Amino acid sequence: MAQAKTPDLSIAAVQTIFQALGPLPPETQQRVLNAVVTLLGISPTSGRSPSIHVPHADAVPSADVSRPMSVVELLKEKNPGSNTQRIATFAYYREKVEGLPRFSRVDLKVYFPRAKLPPDANYDRDFDQTVRHGWIHEDGDDSYLTTKGLETVEAGFGGKALPRGAAALGRARRRKTKRARPTEKTS
């Protein structure tokens, strides 16, 4: 008898959730669902979805349900070439996929193992560099991805790290002065 009631309770739960979330914008729906999943202590990407038999097609209106992107998929798509770029991509993932736009410095560090990457040995330096690029605004637990950071991640990185250090600055200066010199014509 308990087995017969479980599907009925599942259908009622789905209907209640759908009615509660229906009027909300998609971003808010995702944020609420993420919060519920967290509060229930279940994995949002468990790999299996429970089957619920809905007896009437109009009992629960169909919704466009898409699979969330994994952090590994996002990294492959955006192709960051440095840990600084990866940190900005993690902030983007957190905001756009998980619905969590605010974070602390430590919150982004956990995405390296989630992305199956080795830990960043110079995480604090790389996070600071991300802030210097203007991709992240750091404000303790209320840090966020800036508009510039969002646009940069959305454009993708093409697997190339930004030049850095004194050698890169020297090359840039030499190129600049080489272009600024007038060319000599020989007769």
Secondary structure, DSSP 8 states (H G I E B T S, - for coil): -HHHHHHHHHHHHHHHHHHHHTTS-HHHHHHHHHHHHHHHT--TT-S-------SSTTTS----------HHHHHHHH---SHHHHHHHHHHHHHHTTS---B-HHHHHTHHHHTT----TTHHHHHHHHHHTTSEE--GGGBEE-HHHHHHHHH--TT-----HHHHHHHHHHHHHHHHS------
